[in-house]
Amino acid sequence: MKSQYDCMIHHQLLKKEYIKGPVLDLKLLGYHERDLTDGLPFYCFQILLAGAPVGKITLRIGFNETTLIHGHIGYGIDLTYRGHGYSYYALEMIKDLAREHGYKKLMLTTESNNEQSIRIVQKSGGRLIELEKRIPETHIYYVIGIHKINVYEISL
């Protein structure tokens, strides 16, 4: 049975090289057929503010058991640009691309102690579905020091 967190279209959509938004723009850095950690294809976008790069955001396409740890979306803002809501705006923009792929629900994860990211996910409609999920000791997250995550669901 197909998961409620899977999408309908599992290949790259055309004309997504540049996504213009009201505050930020997203420039496609690459579409990768297979992520080495979870085997899913993904988009990687540079987040631009007035043409200047301020961070990156990714959207994984599909669903498998590692989505419960990695989530569908990952983002990061460069240190000097943090605190302005850019992650939120980029997340809202990438949700539109997820809808085009046929997603009805997305799964996002945050480190349990990352209050900033938790606020961003909640502001974007994230509903907590698992608090402090333990990361298996064999997973790369555990190895780099991430032992617990929160899992959120965003309905599109």
N, C-alpha and C positions, 0 to 999 in steps of 0.2 A: 504494500500500500504506500502511496506517495505521501510524504510528510506535509503537514500544514505549513511548514516553513520552507518548502521548496518552491521553485518558480516554474513558469511554463516554457520560457525560452532560455536554452542553455548555451547560446553562442553570442558572440559580440554583435551588438546592434550598430548599424552604420550611422554615420554623421554624429558621432558622439565625441569628436576630437576636442571640442570646446563647448562648454556649457556656460552660458551667460546668466548671471543672477543679479538681483537688485543691489547686493552689497559686495559679493565676491564673484569670481569666475573660477571655473574648474577646467584645467587643461590636461588632456589625456597624456600621460607619460607612457602608458603601455597597456595592452590587453594581453594577459598571459593565459595560455591554454591550461596550465596545470601548476598550482601552487605546490611547492615541494613539501610543505608541512601537512596539507590536508587533501591534496589532489584535485582541488576545485579550481576552475578558471576564475580570474578576477580582473577587474579594472583597477588601475592605479592613476589617480589624478593629482596634479599639483594644485594647491589652493592659491589663488592669486588675489591680491588686493591692489587695485589700480595697476595691474600688470606686474607687481612685485610678488615673488613667491613667499608665502607665509606658513606653509605646511603641506601636508598630504592627506588624502583620504582614499580608502579602497572599498570596493564592493565585491564580495565573493558571490559567484553565481552557482546556485544549487544548494544542496544540503547533504551532510553526512554526519556521522557521530562526532567529528571534531568541531562541527559548528557549535556544539554545546559549550565548547571552550573558547573558540576563536570568535564566534559571532559572525554575522554577515558583513559587518562594517567595522573598519578600523580607521582611526584618524590620529593625527598629531599636529600640533601647532608649534612652530619654532618659538623658543623661549622668549625672545624679545617681543613677540606679537600676542602672547597669552593675555587673557583677561579682558578681551574685547568681544567675546561671543562668536568668534570666527568658526570654531568647531560646530556650534549650533547651526549657523547659516549653511555651512558645507553639508552637514548632516541632512538638513531640510532639502537641499538641492539633490543629494544623492538618492533620497527617498523617491524622487520623481523618476529617476532611472530605474530604480527597483520596481516601481509600478509598471513601467514599460516592459520589464521582463516578466511580468505576471505575478510578482509576489503579492500576497495578501497580508502576510505577517513577516516581520524581520526579527531576528534574534541578535541582540547586542550584549557584549560582556564588558565589565569594567573590573579593575582591581578593586577589591573590597574596601580599600582605604583611600581610593582616589575620589575625594569629595567633588572636585571640579567636574570630572567626567560623569559622575553619578548625576549631578545637577543638570548637565547638558542632555543626557539621555532622558531624564525625567521631563525636562522642559519640552523635549521633542516627542513626548507622548509615551515614553517607555514605562512599562508596568513590570515591577519586580516579580519574577517567577521562581527564582531560587537565590537565597541569601547565603553568601559565603560557601559556595560550591568548592569542594576540595579538588585541587589539581593532582592527578596521579604523579607519583614520584618519578616516573619514567618520561613524563612530558617535558618538552623544552622549557615551558613556562616555569615549571617547578625548579628546573636546573638553574634558571637565571634569577630565581628568588621570588617568583609569583606563586604563592601557595593556595590562595583563595581568591575566587572571583564572584561577582554578582551577575546573574543572568537576567536580562530584561527582554520583553517582547514589545514590539511596536506594531500596531495594526495600521495598515495603509488604507 
